[in-house]
């Protein structure tokens, strides 16, 4: 199917879905039309953006974070299931190919982060980098915003949680190791499959599972508390890999783990369905119906408490398998907490504001 002339190799989404916030959309109705039509090329475009604020309070009670900070909007990794796709519509783009091709770079993120930390009411609650999009996506190699944010966090002794699937995080091992001395950082590495063929279809511009295990190993050896996210679990695609992923992660130093069951909310419903039909036509009906079985007959459940874990027989099987193999591999035996007591605005900074 990947050889189809209409298949965008190296991209997860294979179409641009309509933006619900826009009244009009550009479509190609007739291939024989005389109007000029320019097909988008496969290049990624970086859009320099400015924001009023950079750290956002997370009100959802079941996502495991209090504040989220994202230096980039959109993500070139192209993960087909990514819940952040829907947020791209707020910027006037599509959640489909636009999400992977049009990356907004929040160039003022470091200065906004300083201002946020200098608020008198701030209590050094841990902040999650990559709460929406991966802060170590390919754009970071050029713009280095994540490194600047970590430098600020270290200077202020602000605790940070990170989640990534990119080996670029090892570039910043010097800062992360220093933060770990003060219990200021926790890193989760996302591994959805050990099967590289599946990864290339599902997460086309990400590093291999083998490399992600090396990331876990190097972070652990450097003294960083490191976890693995086996998320999302997709029935009959990667659900059978839970035991092998957890074992491999534990063998490389992981101490904690988490998971979610895939849910297809908003535009992700159409994007994922189109991708599944094109890549796994023989398994489409089985996978789709099993996803529905995890969400009370639908592919999405927005209820807090059940939306991330699902319910029903298949969701319970996933939960029990995950818990069993965490126990067998000595994972989640202790709760890792970050230290907020050392937070202090550097003296040199107070005179600037």
C-alpha positions in Angstrom: 0.0 0.0 0.0 2.9 2.3 0.7 3.8 2.2 -3.0 0.5 3.8 -4.0 1.2 7.0 -5.8 -1.2 8.8 -3.5 0.5 7.5 -0.3 2.7 10.1 1.4 5.8 8.1 2.5 7.4 9.5 5.6 4.2 10.9 6.9 1.6 9.5 9.2 -1.5 11.2 8.1 -2.5 10.7 4.5 -5.0 13.6 4.2 -5.9 17.0 5.5 -9.1 16.9 7.4 -11.4 20.0 7.5 -10.8 22.5 10.3 -14.0 22.9 12.3 -13.1 26.5 13.1 -13.0 27.6 9.4 -16.1 28.3 7.3 -14.3 27.6 4.0 -11.8 25.0 2.8 -9.9 24.5 -0.4 -10.7 21.3 -2.2 -9.9 19.7 -5.5 -13.3 18.7 -6.9 -12.4 17.8 -10.5 -9.0 16.5 -11.7 -9.9 17.7 -15.2 -10.6 21.3 -14.1 -8.8 24.1 -15.9 -8.0 26.0 -12.7 -4.5 25.9 -11.5 -3.9 23.5 -8.6 -0.6 23.2 -6.8 -0.1 20.1 -4.8 1.8 20.6 -1.6 5.3 19.3 -1.6 6.6 17.1 1.2 8.8 19.7 2.9 8.3 20.8 6.4 7.6 24.5 7.0 8.7 26.3 10.2 6.5 29.2 11.2 7.9 31.7 13.7 5.2 32.4 16.3 4.7 34.4 19.4 2.6 33.6 22.4 1.1 35.6 25.3 2.0 32.8 27.7 4.0 29.5 27.5 3.0 27.4 30.6 -0.6 26.2 30.7 -2.4 24.8 33.7 -3.8 21.3 33.0 -7.3 20.9 34.4 -7.8 17.3 33.3 -7.6 15.1 36.4 -6.4 12.0 34.6 -3.3 13.0 32.6 -0.7 13.0 35.4 0.5 16.6 35.0 -0.3 19.9 36.6 1.3 22.3 34.0 2.3 21.8 30.4 4.9 23.7 28.4 5.3 23.2 24.7 7.9 25.2 22.7 6.6 23.8 19.4 3.1 23.4 18.0 2.7 20.6 15.5 5.1 17.7 15.3 7.2 16.3 12.4 7.3 12.9 14.0 3.9 12.3 12.4 2.5 9.8 14.9 -0.9 8.8 13.5 -2.7 8.5 16.8 -1.4 11.8 18.4 -4.1 13.5 20.4 -2.3 16.9 19.9 -3.3 16.9 16.3 -6.7 18.4 17.2 -5.0 21.4 18.8 -3.5 22.4 15.4 -6.9 23.5 14.3 -6.8 26.3 16.9 -4.0 27.8 14.8 -6.0 27.7 11.6 -4.5 24.5 10.2 -5.6 20.9 9.6 -5.0 18.2 12.2 -3.8 15.9 9.3 -0.8 16.6 7.1 -0.6 20.2 8.2 0.2 19.0 11.8 3.3 17.3 10.5 4.3 19.8 7.8 3.6 23.2 9.4 5.4 23.5 12.7 5.0 26.6 14.8 8.1 27.6 16.6 7.4 29.6 19.8 10.6 31.6 19.6 9.8 33.7 22.7 9.3 30.6 24.9 12.5 31.1 27.0 11.6 34.7 28.0 8.0 33.8 28.6 9.2 30.9 30.8 11.3 33.3 32.9 8.4 35.7 33.4 6.1 32.8 34.4 8.6 31.5 37.0 9.0 35.0 38.4 5.3 35.4 39.4 5.0 36.0 43.1 2.3 33.3 43.4 4.4 30.6 41.7 5.0 27.6 44.0 7.4 25.5 41.8 4.8 22.8 40.9 6.4 20.4 38.4 6.0 21.4 34.8 5.8 18.9 32.0 7.7 19.5 28.8 6.0 17.8 25.8 2.6 17.7 27.4 1.2 18.2 23.9 4.0 17.8 21.3 7.5 16.3 21.5 9.9 19.0 22.7 12.8 17.0 21.1 11.2 16.7 17.6 13.5 17.5 14.7 12.9 21.2 14.9 14.7 21.3 18.2 18.0 20.4 16.5 17.8 23.8 14.8 16.1 26.1 17.2 17.4 24.7 20.6 14.4 26.1 22.5 14.1 23.0 24.8 17.7 23.3 25.8 17.2 27.0 26.7 14.1 26.1 28.8 16.1 23.4 30.7 18.9 25.9 31.4 16.3 28.2 32.9 14.7 25.4 34.9 18.1 24.5 36.4 19.0 28.1 37.2 15.6 28.5 39.1 15.7 25.0 40.5 12.3 24.4 38.8 11.3 20.7 38.6 10.6 19.4 35.1 9.0 16.2 33.7 9.9 15.2 30.2 8.4 12.7 27.7 10.0 12.1 24.3 10.7 9.5 21.7 13.7 11.3 20.2 17.4 10.5 20.9 18.1 14.2 20.7 17.5 14.3 24.4 20.9 12.9 24.9 22.4 16.1 23.6 21.2 17.8 26.8 22.5 15.1 29.2 24.9 17.6 30.8 22.0 19.8 32.0 19.7 16.8 32.8 22.4 15.1 34.9 22.9 18.3 36.9 19.1 18.7 37.5 19.0 15.1 38.6 21.4 15.9 41.5 18.7 18.1 43.0 15.8 15.7 42.1 14.5 18.3 39.6 13.8 16.0 36.6 12.0 12.9 35.5 12.1 11.5 32.0 9.7 9.2 30.2 10.6 7.6 26.9 7.7 6.6 24.7 7.9 3.1 23.2 4.8 1.9 21.3 6.3 -1.0 19.4 9.5 -3.1 19.1 8.5 -3.9 15.5 10.3 -1.4 13.3 8.0 -2.1 10.3 5.0 -1.1 12.4 6.9 2.0 13.9 7.7 3.3 10.4 4.0 3.2 9.5 2.6 4.4 12.8 5.4 6.9 13.8 7.2 7.6 10.5 9.8 10.2 11.6 10.8 8.8 15.0 13.9 6.9 16.1 13.9 3.1 16.3 12.8 1.2 19.4 16.4 -0.1 19.7 17.6 3.5 19.9 14.9 4.4 22.5 16.1 1.5 24.7 19.6 3.0 24.4 18.2 6.4 25.5 16.7 4.7 28.6 19.9 3.0 29.3 22.1 6.1 29.1 19.7 8.2 31.1 19.4 5.6 33.8 23.2 5.2 33.9 23.5 9.0 34.2 21.4 8.9 37.4 18.1 10.2 35.9 14.8 8.5 37.1 13.5 7.1 33.8 10.2 5.6 32.9 8.6 4.2 29.8 5.2 5.0 28.3 3.7 2.1 26.4 1.1 4.4 24.8 -1.2 4.2 23.2 -2.1 0.6 23.2 -3.9 -0.3 20.0 -5.8 -3.6 20.0 -4.4 -6.1 17.5 -1.7 -3.8 16.4 0.7 -3.4 19.4 -1.4 -4.7 22.3 0.5 -8.1 22.2 3.8 -6.2 22.7 3.1 -5.1 26.3 5.2 -7.9 27.9 8.2 -7.5 25.6 8.3 -3.7 25.8 8.2 -3.7 29.6 10.8 -6.4 29.9 13.2 -4.7 27.4 12.7 -1.4 29.2 13.3 -2.9 32.6 16.5 -4.5 31.3 17.7 -1.1 30.4 17.0 0.6 33.7 13.4 1.7 33.7 11.9 2.1 37.2 8.3 3.2 36.3 5.9 2.8 33.4 2.5 4.0 32.2 0.0 3.3 29.4 -3.1 4.5 27.7 -5.6 2.9 25.4 -5.9 4.6 22.1 -8.9 6.9 21.6 -9.8 8.7 18.4 -11.3 12.0 19.4 -12.1 14.9 17.1 -10.4 14.8 13.7 -8.1 11.9 14.7 -11.1 9.6 14.1 -11.0 10.3 10.3 -7.2 10.5 10.1 -6.6 7.2 11.9 -9.4 5.4 10.0 -8.0 6.5 6.7 -4.5 5.4 7.7 -5.7 2.0 9.1 -7.7 1.2 5.9 -4.6 2.0 3.7 -2.0 0.2 5.8 -3.9 -2.7 7.3 -6.9 -3.5 5.1 -6.9 -7.1 6.2 -7.1 -6.2 9.8 -9.2 -3.0 9.6 -12.5 -4.4 10.8 -11.0 -6.3 13.7 -8.9 -3.4 15.0 -11.6 -0.8 14.6 -14.2 -2.9 16.4 -11.8 -3.8 19.2 -11.1 -0.1 19.7 -14.9 0.5 19.9 -15.2 -2.3 22.4 -12.8 -0.4 24.7 -15.0 2.7 24.6 -18.5 1.6 25.0 -19.1 1.0 21.3 -17.4 4.2 20.1 -13.8 5.0 19.2 -13.6 7.8 21.7 -14.7 8.3 25.3 -14.3 11.8 26.8 -15.2 10.8 30.4 -12.5 11.5 32.9 -11.3 8.3 34.5 -12.2 6.0 31.6 -11.1 7.8 28.5 -7.4 6.9 29.0 -7.8 3.3 30.2 -11.0 2.3 28.4 -13.5 -0.2 29.8 -14.9 -3.6 28.8 -13.2 -7.0 28.4 -10.4 -6.0 26.0 -9.5 -2.9 28.1 -9.4 -5.1 31.2 -7.1 -7.6 29.5 -4.8 -4.7 28.6 -4.8 -3.4 32.2 -4.2 -6.8 33.7 -1.4 -7.6 31.3 0.3 -4.3 32.0 0.0 -4.7 35.8 1.3 -8.3 35.7 4.4 -7.5 33.6 5.2 -4.4 35.6 5.2 -6.6 38.7 7.3 -9.4 37.0 9.9 -6.8 35.9 10.0 -4.8 39.2 8.5 -1.7 37.7 6.4 0.9 39.6 7.6 -0.4 43.0 8.1 3.1 44.2 6.7 6.5 43.5 9.2 9.0 42.1 8.7 12.6 43.3 10.4 15.8 42.3 11.8 18.4 44.6 10.1 21.8 44.7 11.7 23.1 47.9 14.8 24.4 46.2 13.1 26.8 43.9 14.4 30.4 43.9 14.5 33.2 41.4 18.1 34.0 40.6 19.2 37.3 42.1 20.6 38.6 38.8 17.2 38.2 37.2 15.1 40.1 39.8 16.6 43.4 38.8 15.4 43.0 35.2 11.7 43.0 36.1 
